[in-house]
């Protein structure tokens, strides 16, 4: 099938050369972890343990009776030191479980799943199993995976897409997972496919990752099922769900719609890899692979890190700082979130950290109506006008001009010659539209 493209998008420098050839290194078990009770899109969790309790690595320590939620598991064995407010990379501060390592490395695991059992188990079994494992999208959004693979009544899923595009500059963790753990990615994909009912699996990888493409092609060549590896043009935001579906299948997700509306489930390749690991070992989601990079670091790296380890410990593990960072970003520079402290812990949605001292500061000037934000917007929006609606608090007009369809890719702000923070204005409008809708329009 011919690979398509999408309107708009840009080709920013990738800055991946510092880490793309760096194998995944295991971070040692820390003395203490800080586990926020919200690490996913959805309802906050409630603790299942209290101060003084002994816990094993992999033991469930927080959950909530809500569909859109994913339980949390202890990433080290030790003693619960308590619950406290602590810096959170997205929420500013949030309630957090603190666990102190006791050095025992005891683990609590589920029963492994044999590969020959996958096709014989019911989809409902895997949906519950994925939820109990605390699985979420590891590309950054951290949406609970069991929700994705549970199509509502009347919706049929025919294709599972694995997202290996990793189009965000600087980040290379997904690339290394595909190169080094391709068999786990494939195993997890088979389980996801069974859970959502898809018959075909497509894996989309940008063409600037030939090593990933080769590794995944070799891995799928020896497993059952209908597989296809597709090399995609390196173009930002190729890894956006809606644009990946359009590129691979030619299906356009309708405004306000979801991938399931066009018969598709999209999963990050690293999510699939950790589902595969759980199938092999029984261990739930207690670690993740991330990229630590930037021009302020002595030794940029791809690291597998227990959830709850603080950024300052990662920096120390990689040789410390070569210079003081002027900006710290969780994620990449296009969609990431600036941080004010290195005490923030790794959470499920932490795809990486970028620490930079080479910061280009833009000065803001009035809009010159050049139209650059319109021609590059991959969602066919008019960011300049949406930003004005937001600035003047005309949120009804912003809603009518499809502000909620903005994927917050950052392209409009990146290319604006007037230095206007367009994406930030639109994010504010979206938040206000959603807040007012929940309060009945007030």
C-alpha positions in Angstrom: 0.0 0.0 0.0 1.3 3.5 -0.9 2.5 5.6 2.0 0.6 9.0 1.9 1.5 12.3 3.5 -0.4 15.1 5.2 -0.8 18.8 4.7 1.5 21.0 6.7 4.2 19.9 9.1 7.9 20.9 9.2 11.4 19.5 9.2 13.1 20.8 12.3 16.7 19.7 13.1 16.5 16.3 14.9 19.4 16.7 17.4 19.3 12.9 17.9 23.0 12.3 17.2 24.0 12.5 20.8 22.0 9.4 21.8 20.8 7.5 18.8 23.7 5.0 18.9 23.7 4.8 22.7 22.5 1.4 24.0 20.0 1.3 26.8 21.7 1.5 30.2 20.0 0.2 33.4 19.8 2.7 36.2 20.6 1.0 39.5 17.9 0.5 42.2 17.7 3.9 44.0 17.6 4.4 47.7 14.2 6.1 47.5 11.4 6.7 44.9 8.7 9.3 44.8 5.5 8.0 43.1 2.9 10.6 42.3 -0.7 9.3 42.5 -1.4 10.7 39.1 0.7 9.4 36.2 -1.9 8.9 33.5 -4.6 10.8 31.7 -7.7 10.2 33.9 -8.8 9.9 37.5 -6.2 10.4 40.4 -5.4 7.2 42.4 -6.0 6.4 46.0 -3.2 4.7 48.0 -3.6 1.1 49.0 -0.7 1.2 51.4 0.2 3.3 54.4 3.3 4.6 56.2 5.4 1.7 57.6 4.0 -1.0 55.2 6.5 -3.3 53.5 6.1 -3.6 49.7 7.6 -5.6 47.0 8.7 -4.4 43.6 5.7 -4.9 41.3 3.1 -4.8 44.2 0.1 -2.6 43.5 0.2 0.4 45.8 -2.6 2.7 44.4 -5.7 2.3 42.4 -9.2 3.9 41.9 -12.6 2.6 40.8 -12.7 4.5 37.5 -12.5 3.2 33.9 -10.1 5.9 32.7 -7.3 5.1 35.2 -4.3 2.9 35.5 -3.1 1.5 38.9 0.4 2.2 40.2 2.9 -0.4 41.4 6.0 -0.1 43.6 9.1 0.3 41.5 11.4 -0.9 44.3 11.1 -3.2 47.3 11.1 -1.5 50.6 9.1 0.4 53.2 6.5 3.1 52.6 7.9 6.2 54.2 4.6 8.1 53.9 2.5 10.3 51.6 3.4 13.9 50.8 3.0 16.7 48.3 6.1 16.7 46.0 7.1 18.4 42.7 5.2 16.9 39.7 6.5 17.5 36.2 3.0 18.3 34.9 0.9 19.4 37.9 3.3 21.6 39.7 3.0 19.6 42.9 0.9 16.4 43.6 0.4 13.9 46.4 3.0 11.2 46.2 3.9 7.9 47.8 7.5 7.7 49.1 9.1 4.3 49.3 12.5 3.6 50.8 14.6 0.8 49.4 15.3 -2.1 51.9 17.8 -3.9 49.6 15.8 -7.1 49.4 14.8 -6.7 45.7 11.7 -8.9 46.4 9.2 -8.9 43.6 5.5 -9.5 43.2 4.6 -10.7 39.7 1.6 -12.0 37.8 1.6 -15.3 36.0 3.5 -15.1 32.7 1.6 -15.8 29.5 2.8 -18.4 27.1 3.0 -17.2 23.4 0.9 -20.2 22.3 -1.9 -19.1 24.6 -2.4 -15.6 23.2 -4.9 -16.4 20.4 -6.9 -18.7 22.6 -7.6 -16.2 25.4 -10.6 -13.9 25.3 -10.1 -10.2 24.5 -11.7 -9.3 27.8 -9.0 -11.3 29.7 -6.2 -9.2 28.1 -8.0 -5.9 28.7 -8.3 -6.6 32.4 -4.7 -8.0 32.5 -3.4 -4.8 30.8 -5.2 -2.6 33.3 -3.8 -4.6 36.2 -0.4 -4.1 34.8 -0.8 -0.3 35.0 -0.1 0.0 31.2 -0.4 3.5 29.6 0.8 5.1 26.4 4.5 5.6 26.9 4.9 8.1 24.1 4.1 10.9 26.5 0.3 11.2 26.8 0.0 8.3 29.2 -3.5 7.4 28.2 -4.6 4.1 29.9 -4.0 1.3 27.4 -6.9 -0.9 28.4 -9.3 2.0 27.5 -7.8 2.2 24.0 -8.2 -1.5 23.3 -11.8 -1.6 24.5 -13.9 -0.3 21.6 -17.4 0.9 22.5 -20.4 -1.1 21.3 -20.9 -0.7 17.6 -17.2 0.1 16.8 -15.0 -2.5 15.1 -11.3 -2.3 15.1 -9.6 -3.8 12.0 -6.0 -2.5 12.3 -3.5 -2.0 15.1 -0.8 0.6 14.4 2.4 0.6 16.4 3.8 4.1 16.5 7.6 4.0 16.0 7.9 7.4 14.3 9.5 9.2 17.3 9.5 12.5 15.4 10.1 14.7 18.4 13.7 16.2 18.3 16.3 14.9 20.7 14.4 11.7 21.8 15.7 8.3 20.8 14.4 6.0 23.5 11.7 4.4 21.2 14.4 3.9 18.6 16.6 2.0 21.0 13.7 -0.1 22.2 12.9 -1.2 18.6 16.6 -2.0 18.0 17.3 -3.8 21.2 13.9 -5.2 22.2 12.1 -5.9 19.0 10.9 -9.3 20.1 9.2 -7.8 23.1 7.6 -5.2 20.9 6.2 -7.9 18.7 5.0 -10.0 21.6 3.2 -7.0 23.1 1.7 -6.1 19.7 0.2 -9.6 19.4 -1.5 -9.2 22.8 -2.8 -5.7 21.9 -4.1 -7.1 18.7 -6.0 -9.8 20.5 -7.3 -7.4 23.0 -8.8 -4.9 20.5 -9.9 -7.5 17.9 -7.7 -6.2 15.1 -6.7 -8.5 12.2 -3.8 -6.5 10.8 -0.7 -4.9 12.5 1.1 -1.9 10.8 4.3 -0.5 12.3 5.2 3.0 11.1 8.8 4.1 11.5 10.4 7.3 10.1 13.0 6.6 7.4 15.8 8.2 9.4 15.8 5.1 11.7 17.0 2.3 9.3 18.3 0.3 12.2 14.9 0.2 13.8 13.2 -0.7 10.5 15.6 -3.6 10.0 15.3 -4.9 13.5 11.5 -4.8 13.4 11.3 -6.5 10.0 13.5 -9.3 11.3 11.4 -9.7 14.4 8.0 -10.0 12.6 9.3 -12.4 10.0 9.0 -15.4 12.3 5.6 -14.7 14.0 2.1 -15.4 12.9 -0.3 -12.8 11.8 -0.7 -10.1 9.1 2.2 -7.6 9.7 3.6 -4.7 7.7 6.5 -2.5 8.5 6.2 0.9 6.7 9.1 3.4 6.3 7.7 6.9 6.6 9.1 10.3 5.5 10.8 12.1 8.4 8.4 14.9 8.9 7.1 16.5 12.1 4.5 15.6 13.5 4.5 12.2 11.8 4.1 10.5 15.2 0.7 12.2 15.9 -2.0 9.5 16.0 -4.2 11.1 13.4 -1.4 11.9 11.0 0.1 8.4 11.4 -3.3 6.9 10.5 -3.6 9.2 7.5 -0.1 8.3 6.3 -0.4 4.6 6.7 -4.1 3.9 5.8 -5.3 7.1 4.1 -8.1 7.3 6.7 -8.9 10.8 8.1 -10.1 10.8 11.7 -13.1 13.2 11.8 -13.0 16.5 13.8 -13.5 15.7 17.4 -13.2 12.0 16.7 -10.8 9.3 17.8 -8.8 6.6 16.0 -11.5 4.0 16.8 -13.9 6.0 14.7 -12.0 4.8 11.6 -11.4 1.3 12.9 -7.9 1.8 14.3 -6.0 1.5 17.6 -2.6 3.2 17.9 0.0 2.2 20.5 3.5 3.4 21.1 6.2 0.8 20.5 7.5 1.1 24.0 4.1 0.4 25.5 4.0 -2.8 23.4 7.5 -3.7 24.7 6.5 -3.5 28.3 3.3 -5.4 27.7 5.6 -8.0 26.1 7.9 -8.0 29.1 4.9 -8.5 31.5 3.8 -11.5 29.4 7.3 -13.0 29.7 8.0 -12.1 33.3 4.8 -11.2 35.0 6.3 -7.8 36.1 3.9 -4.8 35.7 4.9 -1.3 34.5 7.5 -0.3 37.1 10.2 1.0 34.8 10.5 2.8 31.5 13.2 3.8 28.9 13.8 7.5 28.5 16.4 9.7 26.8 18.5 12.1 28.9 20.1 14.6 26.6 21.1 18.2 25.9 24.2 20.3 25.6 24.5 20.7 29.4 25.2 17.0 30.1 28.6 15.3 30.3 27.2 11.9 29.0 23.8 11.9 27.3 22.2 8.5 27.4 19.2 6.2 27.0 18.3 4.8 30.4 15.9 2.2 31.7 14.7 3.8 35.0 12.5 2.8 37.9 9.4 5.1 38.1 9.9 7.7 40.9 13.6 8.3 40.4 14.4 12.0 40.5 16.0 13.9 37.6 18.9 15.0 39.7 19.9 11.4 40.3 19.8 10.6 36.5 22.0 13.6 35.8 24.5 12.4 38.5 24.5 8.9 37.0 25.4 10.3 33.6 28.4 12.2 34.9 26.7 15.4 36.0 26.5 18.8 34.2 29.1 20.3 31.9 27.4 23.7 32.3 24.3 25.1 34.1 21.1 24.6 32.1 19.0 27.6 31.1 16.0 25.4 30.4 15.0 21.9 31.5 12.3 20.2 29.4 10.4 17.0 30.2 9.8 15.5 26.7 11.1 17.1 23.6 11.3 20.8 22.7 8.2 20.8 20.5 5.6 19.3 22.9 7.5 19.0 26.2 6.9 20.9 29.4 9.5 23.2 31.0 10.6 22.3 34.5 11.6 24.5 37.4 13.5 21.9 39.5 15.6 18.8 39.1 13.7 17.2 42.0 10.9 16.1 39.7 10.5 12.3 39.5 10.2 10.1 36.5 6.6 9.3 35.8 5.0 6.9 33.3 4.7 9.7 30.7 8.4 10.8 30.9 9.8 10.0 27.4 12.9 12.0 28.2 14.6 15.2 29.6 16.4 17.8 27.6 18.8 20.1 29.5 20.0 23.0 27.4 22.1 26.1 27.9 22.0 27.1 24.2 18.6 28.8 24.4 17.3 30.9 21.6 15.1 33.6 23.2 12.3 35.0 21.0 11.0 38.6 21.4 7.3 38.9 20.8 6.0 41.4 18.2 2.5 42.0 16.7 1.2 39.5 14.2 2.1 40.4 10.6 -0.5 38.1 9.1 2.1 36.2 7.1 0.0 33.0 7.2 3.0 30.8 8.1 1.1 29.2 11.0 -1.8 28.4 8.7 0.2 26.7 6.0 2.2 24.6 8.4 -0.6 23.6 10.8 -1.2 19.8 10.3 -4.8 20.1 11.6 -5.9 22.8 9.0 -6.5 25.4 11.7 -5.9 29.1 11.8 -3.6 29.4 14.9 -3.2 33.2 14.6 -6.9 33.8 15.0 -7.4 31.1 17.6 -4.6 32.8 19.7 -6.4 36.2 19.3 -9.7 34.6 20.5 -7.9 33.2 23.5 -6.1 36.5 24.2 -9.4 38.4 24.2 -11.2 35.6 26.1 -13.7 34.9 23.3 -13.7 31.2 24.1 -17.0 30.5 22.3 -15.5 31.7 19.0 -12.3 29.7 19.7 -14.5 26.6 20.2 -16.4 27.3 16.9 -13.1 27.6 15.1 -12.1 24.1 16.3 -9.6 24.9 19.0 -10.3 21.5 20.6 -8.9 19.9 17.4 -5.4 21.4 18.1 -2.9 18.6 18.9 -0.5 21.1 20.6 2.4 20.1 18.3 4.0 23.5 18.7 4.6 24.1 15.0 2.8 27.4 14.9 4.9 28.9 17.7 8.1 27.4 16.3 7.7 29.1 13.0 6.1 32.4 14.0 8.4 35.2 12.8 6.8 37.5 15.4 7.7 35.2 18.3 4.1 34.9 19.4 3.5 31.9 21.8 0.6 30.7 19.7 0.5 27.2 21.1 0.3 28.4 24.6 -2.6 30.7 23.8 -4.5 27.9 22.2 -3.8 25.5 25.1 -5.2 28.1 27.4 -8.4 28.4 25.3 -8.8 24.6 25.1 -8.5 24.3 28.9 -11.1 27.1 29.4 -13.5 25.6 26.8 -13.3 22.2 28.6 -13.7 23.8 32.0 -16.8 25.7 31.0 -18.4 22.7 29.3 -18.0 20.8 32.5 -19.7 23.6 34.4 -22.6 23.9 32.0 -21.2 26.7 30.0 -20.7 29.1 32.9 
